[in-house]
């Protein structure tokens, strides 16, 4: 799916960074809401991940608009979009591509897989075995793939939006820890509120079709160049030393908690920092606050934690353990 480009916001003049990023937020969310009812926090986090240059894992039961959110977001940012439906028989070559013999040229020709795009929707990623899931690892970390002896660079905007069903669902495989650590956010997408579900039914009754976003009026709110400019300009968002120290202390505290067997590593601290800078800019501020960090701690850190056996026996969740960690770390003033 390709959407016509629109003029990019200007990041050239000093002081324009926050205004341009905030304009992107308002424009994109306005377009996506033409198709998606509710889920405002999830949508903001998805856009935050896109600006921060990170990948996003969406977890929820079938039918809560995970795929629709990814498709609408891609359309609103003028991005090329491809989707892979993960199944138990999916092979790495189905993602990356392979060489085939061309009878006309009498030579092998590289056929690129769907990973060569801007936004990739890895739908139900945990229904494929670990070997296939791992085909995404290099691409997610380096935005490049090794294929047929060649190292091929992906789009600078390349971002994976992966959906998964809860691990208790039938026919699912747990994601490898190394791959989970590549995701900037894990967002839990829940059921809509009663009034939101009423609005969904009313919209469908009026003729809304989730497969026809153009008819729903979802258009491009920003050009790809605008997103890339926002990523570069994020360096102008300031983070004071006490907030930097707060990020480090939060991540470090996950490693010393008695309820956590494996805490978050340095990559998690880097991801938390970059996400906080992106969120501050999107919300119209040129500086990061401790509240930004606390808001993002759960989606950035919870999927990187392994609970202790005692915590699991108590029925605790990573969110429960992380809440205790956040409460134990003093917030800087």
BELRA-V962008 format. One record per pair of residues at least 6 apart in sequence whose C-alpha atoms are under 8 Angstrom apart, sorted by sequence separation. I is the first residue (numbers start at 1). GAP is how many residues later the second one is. If there is no record, write none. Layout:
BEGIN
I/GAP, I/GAP
END
This chain:
BEGIN
10/6, 11/6, 49/6, 60/6, 74/6, 101/6, 102/6, 114/6, 138/6, 139/6, 145/6, 146/6, 167/6, 209/6, 254/6, 255/6, 280/6, 281/6, 311/6, 10/7, 49/7, 74/7, 101/7, 102/7, 126/7, 138/7, 144/7, 145/7, 165/7, 167/7, 209/7, 255/7, 256/7, 280/7, 58/8, 100/8, 101/8, 125/8, 144/8, 145/8, 208/8, 254/8, 255/8, 280/8, 11/9, 99/9, 100/9, 144/9, 145/9, 254/9, 255/9, 280/9, 10/10, 46/10, 71/10, 99/10, 100/10, 143/10, 144/10, 254/10, 277/10, 307/10, 9/11, 84/11, 99/11, 100/11, 143/11, 252/11, 277/11, 307/11, 98/12, 99/12, 143/12, 251/12, 252/12, 276/12, 280/12, 306/12, 97/13, 98/13, 143/13, 251/13, 279/13, 305/13, 29/14, 97/14, 98/14, 251/14, 307/14, 9/15, 29/15, 97/15, 98/15, 139/15, 143/15, 251/15, 303/15, 96/16, 97/16, 276/16, 302/16, 96/17, 97/17, 251/17, 276/17, 302/17, 95/18, 96/18, 251/18, 25/19, 94/19, 95/19, 96/19, 140/19, 93/20, 94/20, 95/20, 96/20, 140/20, 273/20, 276/20, 302/20, 248/21, 272/21, 275/21, 298/21, 301/21, 25/22, 247/22, 272/24, 298/24, 247/25, 272/25, 298/25, 43/26, 47/26, 247/26, 272/28, 36/29, 244/29, 271/29, 297/29, 84/30, 83/31, 36/32, 82/32, 268/32, 294/32, 35/33, 36/33, 82/33, 268/33, 82/35, 36/36, 81/36, 84/36, 86/36, 268/36, 32/37, 35/37, 80/37, 81/37, 82/37, 83/37, 84/37, 85/37, 86/37, 87/37, 117/37, 118/37, 125/37, 127/37, 264/37, 80/38, 81/38, 82/38, 83/38, 84/38, 85/38, 86/38, 87/38, 90/38, 116/38, 117/38, 118/38, 119/38, 120/38, 122/38, 124/38, 125/38, 126/38, 239/38, 79/39, 80/39, 81/39, 82/39, 83/39, 84/39, 85/39, 86/39, 88/39, 89/39, 92/39, 96/39, 116/39, 118/39, 119/39, 120/39, 121/39, 122/39, 123/39, 124/39, 125/39, 126/39, 238/39, 32/40, 79/40, 81/40, 83/40, 85/40, 86/40, 87/40, 88/40, 92/40, 95/40, 118/40, 119/40, 120/40, 121/40, 122/40, 123/40, 124/40, 237/40, 264/40, 31/41, 32/41, 86/41, 87/41, 88/41, 91/41, 92/41, 117/41, 118/41, 119/41, 120/41, 121/41, 122/41, 123/41, 124/41, 141/41, 263/41, 264/41, 290/41, 86/42, 90/42, 119/42, 120/42, 121/42, 133/42, 134/42, 137/42, 140/42, 263/42, 290/42, 92/43, 130/43, 234/43, 237/43, 262/43, 263/43, 32/44, 127/44, 128/44, 129/44, 234/44, 237/44, 246/44, 261/44, 262/44, 28/45, 31/45, 74/45, 127/45, 128/45, 130/45, 134/45, 137/45, 243/45, 260/45, 261/45, 262/45, 126/46, 127/46, 130/46, 133/46, 243/46, 247/46, 260/46, 261/46, 262/46, 126/47, 231/47, 234/47, 243/47, 260/47, 261/47, 28/48, 126/48, 237/48, 238/48, 239/48, 240/48, 259/48, 260/48, 261/48, 28/49, 96/49, 98/49, 99/49, 126/49, 237/49, 238/49, 239/49, 259/49, 97/50, 98/50, 236/50, 237/50, 238/50, 239/50, 251/50, 258/50, 70/51, 96/51, 237/51, 254/51, 259/51, 260/51, 259/52, 67/54, 67/56, 260/61, 259/62, 157/67, 254/68, 257/68, 157/71, 254/71, 3/72, 6/72, 156/72, 253/72, 2/73, 3/73, 5/73, 1/74, 4/74, 3/75, 250/75, 2/76, 3/76, 250/76, 253/76, 2/77, 3/77, 1/78, 2/78, 1/79, 2/79, 250/79, 1/80, 249/80, 1/81, 246/83, 184/84, 246/84, 55/85, 246/85, 181/86, 246/86, 181/87, 184/87, 184/88, 243/89, 242/90, 70/91, 184/91, 67/96, 66/97, 58/103, 60/103, 62/103, 53/104, 55/104, 56/104, 57/104, 58/104, 59/104, 60/104, 61/104, 54/105, 55/105, 56/105, 57/105, 58/105, 59/105, 60/105, 61/105, 53/106, 55/106, 56/106, 57/106, 58/106, 59/106, 60/106, 57/107, 59/107, 50/109, 187/112, 186/113, 185/114, 186/114, 184/115, 185/115, 184/116, 185/116, 186/116, 186/117, 181/122, 66/123, 180/123, 181/123, 180/124, 64/125, 57/126, 64/126, 55/127, 56/127, 59/127, 64/127, 177/127, 55/128, 56/128, 57/128, 58/128, 59/128, 60/128, 61/128, 64/128, 54/129, 55/129, 56/129, 57/129, 58/129, 59/129, 60/129, 61/129, 54/130, 55/130, 56/130, 57/130, 58/130, 59/130, 60/130, 54/131, 56/131, 58/131, 49/135, 49/136, 45/140, 72/141, 45/142, 68/142, 76/142, 78/142, 75/143, 76/143, 77/143, 78/143, 75/144, 76/144, 77/144, 78/144, 79/144, 42/145, 75/145, 76/145, 77/145, 78/145, 79/145, 42/146, 72/146, 76/146, 77/146, 78/146, 42/147, 77/147, 39/150, 77/150, 39/153, 38/154, 38/158, 37/159, 37/162, 37/163, 35/175, 51/176, 50/177, 51/177, 35/178, 53/178, 51/179, 52/179, 51/180, 35/181, 34/182, 34/183, 35/183, 34/184, 31/186, 32/186, 31/187, 31/188, 31/189, 31/190, 28/192, 28/193, 27/194, 28/194, 27/195, 24/197, 24/198, 21/209, 20/210, 9/213, 17/213, 6/214, 8/214, 5/215, 6/215, 7/215, 8/215, 3/216, 4/216, 6/216, 7/216, 8/216, 10/216, 17/216, 3/217, 5/217, 6/217, 8/217, 9/217, 17/217, 54/217, 5/218, 8/218, 11/218, 5/219, 7/219, 11/219, 17/219, 11/222, 52/222, 52/223, 52/225, 49/226, 52/226, 48/227, 51/227, 49/229, 48/230, 48/231, 48/234, 25/257, 24/258, 25/258, 22/259, 23/259, 21/260, 22/260, 21/261, 22/261, 19/262, 21/262, 22/262, 18/263, 21/263, 17/264, 18/264, 19/265, 18/266, 18/267, 18/268, 17/269
END
